Structure formats: C-alpha cells, structure tokens
Amino acid sequence: MRGDSLLAPLAPPTQLTATFLAASGVRKERVLFWQAIAIMVWIVVISSLATGLVGILG
C-alpha cells in the first residue's frame, strides 16, 4: 500500500491508483492517509530538485 501510493505518480495518475486501491478493498482512510503522505513526499523531492537546479544554474 505504501509503495503504491509513493510510486503512483511515476506510472498511472494518483487518482487511478487511489481508485484501484479502494476498489480492491483497502479502507478509504488508509488510501487517503497514504495518498496525503505521498503528495507531501513528492512536493519535498520536486522542490529540493528545483531549488538545487536553480542554485546550480544561477
């Protein structure tokens, strides 16, 4: 479940992953919780990469 949520943006869209998980019987609360965690992690990763790239390129 954790891996599905964290890696979902790399393959199918997050909305599809959440729908598939909910349809497979995972409780909605768990799906929403891990989707929120995944969104926060991706925000930090992309922001860090963008900040580093701006720092390198000036």
Backbone torsions as a table, in degrees:
resi	resn	phi	psi	omega
1	MET	NA	-46.8	-178.8
2	ARG	-62.0	-46.4	-178.8
3	GLY	-63.7	-38.4	177.9
4	ASP	-59.8	-45.1	-177.5
5	SER	-69.1	-41.8	-176.2
6	LEU	-73.4	-32.8	-177.2
7	LEU	-96.7	-4.6	-176.8
8	ALA	-55.8	-39.7	-179.3
9	PRO	-64.4	-15.7	-180.0
10	LEU	-81.3	-22.3	-177.7
11	ALA	-119.8	-101.2	178.1
12	PRO	-79.5	158.8	177.4
13	PRO	-59.4	153.0	-177.7
14	THR	-58.2	-36.5	-179.5
15	GLN	-62.7	-39.7	178.4
16	LEU	-66.7	-42.6	179.2
17	THR	-60.9	-44.8	178.7
18	ALA	-60.9	-41.5	179.1
19	THR	-64.8	-44.5	179.3
20	PHE	-61.9	-43.1	180.0
21	LEU	-64.5	-44.3	179.3
22	ALA	-64.2	-39.5	-180.0
23	ALA	-69.3	-25.7	-179.6
24	SER	-83.5	-0.1	174.2
25	GLY	107.6	-0.3	177.8
26	VAL	-72.4	136.5	-179.3
27	ARG	-60.2	141.4	-177.6
28	LYS	-58.8	-35.9	-179.5
29	GLU	-62.4	-41.3	179.0
30	ARG	-67.1	-41.1	178.7
31	VAL	-61.2	-48.4	-179.2
32	LEU	-63.4	-41.0	-180.0
33	PHE	-60.7	-50.6	-176.7
34	TRP	-72.8	-28.7	174.2
35	GLN	-66.6	-40.4	178.0
36	ALA	-63.9	-43.2	177.6
37	ILE	-61.2	-45.1	-179.0
38	ALA	-62.1	-41.6	178.7
39	ILE	-61.8	-43.6	179.5
40	MET	-64.5	-41.4	179.3
41	VAL	-63.3	-45.9	180.0
42	TRP	-64.7	-35.7	176.5
43	ILE	-61.3	-45.4	180.0
44	VAL	-64.2	-44.0	-178.5
45	VAL	-63.6	-51.0	-177.8
46	ILE	-66.0	-40.0	178.5
47	SER	-64.2	-41.1	178.8
48	SER	-64.6	-43.7	177.9
49	LEU	-63.3	-42.8	179.6
50	ALA	-64.6	-42.8	179.5
51	THR	-63.8	-42.6	178.1
52	GLY	-63.8	-40.9	179.9
53	LEU	-66.0	-41.3	177.2
54	VAL	-64.1	-39.8	178.5
55	GLY	-64.3	-38.5	-180.0
56	ILE	-71.9	-44.4	-176.2
57	LEU	-80.8	-17.6	177.0
58	GLY	84.7	NA	NA
